[in-house]
Amino acid sequence: MPRLLLALVLLSLCLTQNPALAQSRAEYLAWRAQQGDGNALPRLAQEGDINAMIATGNCLLTGQDGKQICTLPSISTGLLYWEQALLSNQHPWLANDLLELLMRGPTMYRHTWNQDWNAICRVSQYVRHANLIQNLGTIQKSGVGLCYLSNFALPQKDTPFGLKLIEQAAHDGLSEAASILADIYAKGLYGIPTNMPKSRHWHAIAQKTQ
């Protein structure tokens, strides 16, 4: 089982607080197990089949999905398939996985990954409206938070909401989130007043969690 698909299985343990998400994920995995070598999935994905989009997207992102092999991986197409699948409202559990990929990139590309904030913020808006924030990991929360601080590709900014998410990520141990907060308060970014005591506070937390 490829790493990304294995991650989908393992992450379902984190979704038990939301039975609907866990059930939706389980239904997808059961469907995927019935697809054999998956040779028909790329065609089905092109025709708009949502489950096939998830499977083919995974293959394009990692090079393999079950027995299906993608000899020419395509990160942009894989991410597009996953975003379309998420925005279909049929598989909200995909939000956490997609945001992590958009923030960090697939494992083999992380050292050269360029973040697409248009895509990150589109997905972030969906995640908020679908009430999926509580199911996100720390780096995903920080990404959503930055979208709402900067108003990048969003109808309007929401500074308290954005700060809250980044603070949650920092308190949960993400040193990058604490560093972002230290920088915000040191430089007065995003219209937030400069506050050096707060900046030093978050800088100290960032140092402890590195």
C-alpha positions in Angstrom: 0.0 0.0 0.0 1.5 3.4 -1.0 2.5 5.8 1.8 -0.3 8.4 1.0 -3.1 5.8 0.9 -1.7 4.2 4.1 -1.9 7.7 5.6 -5.5 7.9 4.7 -6.2 4.7 6.6 -4.3 5.7 9.6 -5.7 9.2 9.8 -9.2 7.7 10.0 -8.4 7.0 13.6 -8.2 10.7 14.2 -11.7 11.2 12.7 -13.6 9.1 15.2 -14.8 12.4 16.8 -16.7 12.9 13.6 -18.5 9.6 12.7 -19.8 11.0 9.4 -16.2 11.7 8.2 -15.0 8.3 9.4 -17.8 6.5 7.6 -17.3 8.5 4.4 -13.6 7.6 4.4 -14.3 3.9 5.1 -16.8 3.8 2.3 -14.2 5.2 -0.1 -11.5 2.7 1.0 -14.0 -0.2 0.7 -14.8 1.0 -2.9 -11.1 1.3 -3.7 -10.4 -2.2 -2.5 -12.9 -3.5 -5.1 -11.2 -1.9 -8.1 -8.5 -4.5 -8.7 -5.6 -3.2 -10.7 -7.3 0.2 -11.2 -6.6 0.4 -14.9 -10.0 1.9 -15.6 -9.7 4.6 -13.0 -7.8 7.3 -15.0 -10.6 7.2 -17.6 -13.3 7.3 -15.0 -11.5 10.3 -13.3 -11.5 12.2 -16.6 -15.2 11.5 -16.9 -15.8 13.0 -13.5 -16.2 10.0 -11.2 -15.3 11.4 -7.7 -13.9 8.2 -6.2 -11.8 7.7 -9.3 -10.5 11.2 -9.0 -9.2 10.5 -5.4 -7.5 7.2 -6.5 -6.0 8.6 -9.6 -5.0 11.8 -7.8 -3.2 9.7 -5.2 -1.4 7.7 -8.0 -0.3 10.9 -9.8 1.0 12.3 -6.5 2.9 9.3 -5.4 3.5 7.1 -8.4 1.2 4.3 -7.2 -2.2 3.6 -5.8 -2.8 0.0 -4.9 -1.8 -2.0 -8.0 -2.2 1.0 -10.2 1.1 2.4 -11.4 1.6 6.0 -12.7 4.8 6.0 -14.6 4.5 9.8 -15.3 3.3 11.4 -12.0 1.7 14.8 -12.3 1.5 16.9 -9.1 -0.6 19.6 -10.6 -3.2 17.1 -12.0 -3.2 15.1 -8.8 -3.9 18.1 -6.7 -6.6 19.3 -9.1 -8.3 15.9 -8.9 -8.2 16.0 -5.1 -9.5 19.6 -4.9 -12.4 18.7 -7.3 -13.2 15.7 -5.2 -13.3 17.7 -2.0 -15.4 20.5 -3.4 -17.9 18.0 -4.6 -19.0 17.8 -1.0 -19.0 14.0 -1.2 -15.7 13.4 0.7 -15.1 16.1 3.3 -12.5 13.8 5.0 -10.1 14.6 2.2 -9.7 18.2 3.5 -6.9 17.4 5.9 -4.9 15.4 3.4 -5.3 18.0 0.7 -4.3 20.9 2.8 -1.2 19.1 4.0 -0.1 18.4 0.5 -0.8 22.0 -0.6 1.3 23.3 2.4 4.2 20.8 2.4 4.0 19.1 -1.0 4.3 15.4 -1.7 7.1 13.7 0.3 9.5 13.5 -2.6 9.1 17.2 -3.6 9.1 18.9 -0.2 12.7 20.3 -0.6 11.6 22.2 -3.7 7.9 22.8 -3.0 6.3 26.2 -3.9 3.0 26.8 -2.1 0.0 27.8 -4.2 -1.8 30.2 -1.9 -4.7 30.6 -4.3 -5.4 26.8 -3.9 -4.7 26.8 -0.2 -7.1 29.6 0.5 -9.8 28.1 -1.8 -9.7 24.9 0.2 -9.5 26.8 3.5 -12.7 28.7 2.7 -14.4 25.4 2.0 -13.1 23.8 5.2 -14.4 26.7 7.3 -17.8 26.7 5.7 -18.0 22.9 6.0 -17.1 23.1 9.7 -14.1 20.8 9.3 -11.5 23.0 11.2 -11.6 20.7 14.3 -10.4 17.8 12.1 -7.3 19.5 10.8 -3.7 19.0 11.8 -1.4 21.8 13.0 0.2 22.8 9.7 -3.2 22.8 8.1 -4.7 25.0 10.7 -1.8 27.5 10.4 -2.4 27.6 6.6 -6.1 28.3 7.0 -5.2 30.9 9.6 -2.8 32.7 7.3 -5.4 32.8 4.6 -7.9 34.6 6.9 -5.2 37.0 8.2 -4.0 38.0 4.7 -7.3 38.0 2.9 -5.5 36.2 0.1 -8.0 34.8 -2.5 -10.8 35.1 0.1 -13.9 37.4 0.0 -12.9 39.0 3.3 -10.3 38.6 6.0 -11.1 37.5 9.6 -8.2 38.5 11.8 -9.5 37.1 15.1 -10.3 33.7 13.4 -7.0 33.6 11.7 -5.0 34.4 14.8 -6.9 31.8 16.8 -6.1 29.0 14.4 -2.4 29.9 14.3 -2.3 30.1 18.1 -3.9 26.7 18.3 -1.3 25.3 16.0 1.5 26.9 18.0 0.1 25.6 21.3 -0.1 22.1 19.7 3.6 22.1 19.1 4.1 23.6 15.6 7.2 25.7 15.9 6.6 27.4 12.5 3.2 28.7 13.8 4.8 30.2 16.9 7.5 31.8 14.7 4.8 33.3 12.5 3.1 34.8 15.6 6.4 36.2 16.9 7.0 37.8 13.5 3.4 39.2 13.3 3.7 40.9 16.7 7.3 42.1 16.1 6.5 43.8 12.8 2.8 44.6 13.1 1.8 42.5 10.2 -1.7 42.1 8.8 -2.9 45.3 10.5 -2.2 43.8 14.0 -0.5 46.3 16.4 3.1 45.7 17.3 3.4 44.0 20.7 7.0 43.1 21.6 6.1 41.2 24.8 3.8 38.9 22.8 6.5 38.6 20.1 9.0 37.5 22.7 6.5 35.1 24.2 5.9 33.3 20.9 9.5 33.4 20.0 10.3 31.5 23.2 7.6 28.9 22.4 9.0 28.5 18.9 12.5 27.8 20.4 11.1 25.2 22.8 9.1 23.3 20.2 11.8 23.2 17.5 
